[in-house]
Amino acid sequence: MTGTGRTVTRVDLCEAVYQKVGLSRTESSAFVELVLKEITDCLEKGETVKLSSFGSFLVRQKGQRIGRNPKTGTEVPISPRRVMVFKPSAILKQRINANGAAGTSTSSASTATEDKTESAGSASGT
């Protein structure tokens, strides 16, 4: 199920449950649908859904505001609405960043330190 640029669908989730839990395909599909329905129902009621080590789904209320048509510059009112927001947990952020991005930031930091050291050495040598 992992890979870059790939979209995971309900069918993929059902297949993963089937493979890893051992339920029948029909039961796996029903299980995934039940979990998604419960999450959806809670969000519709405005409740926050927190999944430990994964993140939180929140519903926020956005007020009315004025937007602009970028082509004509005409002001257009944007009506108030509710939006769903996902906030990943610190554990999920760490797992995502552990796959290559963490090594990049470390090497950038050490390069910046080396540049400062070289600059200081050049300045003191003159």
Sine and cosine of phi, psi and omega as CSV:
sin_phi,cos_phi,sin_psi,cos_psi,sin_omega,cos_omega
0.00,0.00,-0.21,0.98,-0.01,-1.00
-1.00,-0.04,0.45,-0.89,0.02,-1.00
0.33,-0.94,0.43,-0.90,-0.02,-1.00
-1.00,0.06,0.66,-0.75,0.06,-1.00
0.97,0.24,0.07,1.00,-0.03,-1.00
-0.99,-0.11,0.62,-0.78,0.05,-1.00
-0.99,-0.15,0.79,-0.61,0.04,-1.00
-1.00,-0.02,0.80,-0.59,-0.05,-1.00
-0.96,-0.27,0.08,-1.00,0.08,-1.00
-0.86,0.52,-0.65,0.76,0.01,-1.00
-0.87,0.49,-0.67,0.75,0.03,-1.00
-0.89,0.46,-0.67,0.74,0.03,-1.00
-0.90,0.43,-0.68,0.74,0.03,-1.00
-0.88,0.47,-0.67,0.75,0.01,-1.00
-0.91,0.42,-0.63,0.77,0.04,-1.00
-0.90,0.44,-0.68,0.74,0.05,-1.00
-0.89,0.45,-0.68,0.73,0.02,-1.00
-0.86,0.52,-0.72,0.69,-0.05,-1.00
-0.94,0.34,-0.68,0.73,-0.16,-0.99
-1.00,-0.04,-0.50,0.87,-0.06,-1.00
-0.99,-0.12,-0.52,0.85,0.04,-1.00
1.00,-0.07,0.16,0.99,0.09,-1.00
-0.96,0.27,0.28,-0.96,0.09,-1.00
-0.93,0.37,0.25,-0.97,0.01,-1.00
-0.88,0.47,-0.64,0.77,0.02,-1.00
-0.90,0.43,-0.72,0.70,0.02,-1.00
-0.91,0.42,-0.64,0.77,0.02,-1.00
-0.88,0.47,-0.69,0.72,0.03,-1.00
-0.89,0.45,-0.71,0.71,0.01,-1.00
-0.89,0.45,-0.63,0.77,0.01,-1.00
-0.89,0.45,-0.76,0.65,0.00,-1.00
-0.88,0.47,-0.70,0.71,0.02,-1.00
-0.88,0.48,-0.64,0.77,0.01,-1.00
-0.90,0.44,-0.70,0.71,0.01,-1.00
-0.89,0.45,-0.73,0.68,0.00,-1.00
-0.90,0.44,-0.62,0.79,0.03,-1.00
-0.91,0.41,-0.66,0.75,0.02,-1.00
-0.89,0.45,-0.69,0.73,0.04,-1.00
-0.88,0.48,-0.73,0.68,-0.01,-1.00
-0.88,0.48,-0.71,0.70,-0.01,-1.00
-0.87,0.49,-0.67,0.74,0.02,-1.00
-0.90,0.43,-0.68,0.74,0.01,-1.00
-0.91,0.40,-0.61,0.79,0.05,-1.00
-0.87,0.50,-0.58,0.82,0.01,-1.00
-0.98,0.19,-0.09,1.00,-0.01,-1.00
1.00,0.04,0.17,0.98,0.01,-1.00
-0.99,0.17,0.43,-0.90,0.09,-1.00
-1.00,0.00,0.71,-0.71,0.04,-1.00
-0.95,-0.30,0.91,-0.41,0.01,-1.00
-0.95,-0.32,0.82,-0.57,0.06,-1.00
-0.91,-0.42,0.93,-0.37,-0.07,-1.00
-0.80,0.59,0.69,-0.72,0.01,-1.00
0.91,0.41,0.16,0.99,0.02,-1.00
-0.84,-0.55,-0.88,0.47,0.01,-1.00
0.38,-0.93,-0.14,-0.99,-0.04,-1.00
-0.81,-0.59,0.65,-0.76,0.14,-0.99
-0.97,-0.24,0.81,-0.59,-0.03,-1.00
-0.82,-0.57,0.44,-0.90,0.14,-0.99
-0.93,-0.37,0.81,-0.58,0.02,-1.00
-0.90,-0.43,0.55,-0.84,0.05,-1.00
-1.00,-0.09,0.81,-0.59,0.07,-1.00
-0.95,-0.31,0.72,-0.69,-0.02,-1.00
-0.99,0.17,0.12,-0.99,0.04,-1.00
-0.94,0.35,0.58,-0.82,0.05,-1.00
-0.52,-0.85,0.19,-0.98,0.01,-1.00
-0.98,-0.20,0.79,-0.61,0.08,-1.00
-0.92,-0.39,0.16,-0.99,0.02,-1.00
-0.81,-0.59,0.63,-0.77,0.15,-0.99
-0.96,0.28,0.90,-0.44,-0.08,-1.00
-0.90,0.44,-0.42,0.91,-0.03,-1.00
-0.98,0.21,-0.70,0.72,-0.09,-1.00
-0.97,-0.26,-0.32,0.95,-0.05,-1.00
0.99,0.17,0.07,1.00,0.00,-1.00
-0.94,0.35,0.72,-0.69,0.04,-1.00
-0.97,0.23,0.68,-0.74,-0.02,-1.00
-0.73,-0.69,0.78,-0.63,0.05,-1.00
-0.95,0.30,0.71,-0.70,0.08,-1.00
-0.97,-0.25,0.86,-0.50,-0.12,-0.99
-0.94,0.34,0.41,-0.91,0.05,-1.00
-0.90,0.43,0.52,-0.85,-0.03,-1.00
-0.36,-0.93,0.23,-0.97,0.09,-1.00
-0.97,-0.23,0.66,-0.75,0.02,-1.00
-0.81,-0.59,0.52,-0.85,0.05,-1.00
-0.99,-0.12,0.68,-0.73,-0.02,-1.00
-0.81,-0.59,0.64,-0.77,0.10,-0.99
-0.93,-0.38,0.79,-0.61,0.06,-1.00
-0.91,-0.42,0.94,-0.35,-0.01,-1.00
-0.93,0.36,0.50,-0.87,0.05,-1.00
-0.96,0.26,0.28,-0.96,0.04,-1.00
-0.88,0.48,-0.59,0.81,0.01,-1.00
-0.90,0.43,-0.69,0.72,0.02,-1.00
-0.90,0.43,-0.67,0.74,0.03,-1.00
-0.86,0.51,-0.69,0.72,0.02,-1.00
-0.89,0.46,-0.69,0.73,-0.01,-1.00
-0.90,0.43,-0.64,0.77,0.01,-1.00
-0.92,0.39,-0.68,0.73,-0.05,-1.00
-0.98,0.21,-0.26,0.96,0.01,-1.00
-0.96,0.30,-0.29,0.96,-0.04,-1.00
-1.00,0.02,0.81,0.58,0.13,-0.99
0.93,-0.37,-0.61,0.79,-0.08,-1.00
-0.94,0.35,-0.54,0.84,-0.02,-1.00
-0.91,0.41,-0.62,0.78,0.02,-1.00
-0.91,0.42,-0.55,0.84,0.00,-1.00
-0.92,0.39,-0.71,0.70,-0.05,-1.00
-0.93,0.38,-0.57,0.82,0.03,-1.00
-0.91,0.41,-0.70,0.71,-0.02,-1.00
-0.93,0.37,-0.54,0.84,0.04,-1.00
-0.91,0.41,-0.65,0.76,-0.01,-1.00
-0.91,0.41,-0.67,0.74,-0.01,-1.00
-0.94,0.35,-0.55,0.83,0.05,-1.00
-0.91,0.41,-0.67,0.74,0.02,-1.00
-0.89,0.45,-0.63,0.77,0.03,-1.00
-0.91,0.42,-0.69,0.73,0.02,-1.00
-0.89,0.46,-0.64,0.77,0.01,-1.00
-0.89,0.46,-0.67,0.74,0.01,-1.00
-0.90,0.43,-0.65,0.76,-0.01,-1.00
-0.90,0.44,-0.70,0.71,0.01,-1.00
-0.90,0.44,-0.64,0.77,0.01,-1.00
-0.90,0.43,-0.66,0.75,0.01,-1.00
-0.91,0.41,-0.64,0.77,0.02,-1.00
-0.91,0.41,-0.63,0.78,0.02,-1.00
-0.92,0.38,-0.64,0.77,-0.04,-1.00
-0.93,0.37,-0.63,0.77,-0.04,-1.00
-0.97,0.24,-0.37,0.93,-0.01,-1.00
-0.98,0.20,-0.27,0.96,-0.01,-1.00
-1.00,-0.06,0.00,0.00,0.00,0.00
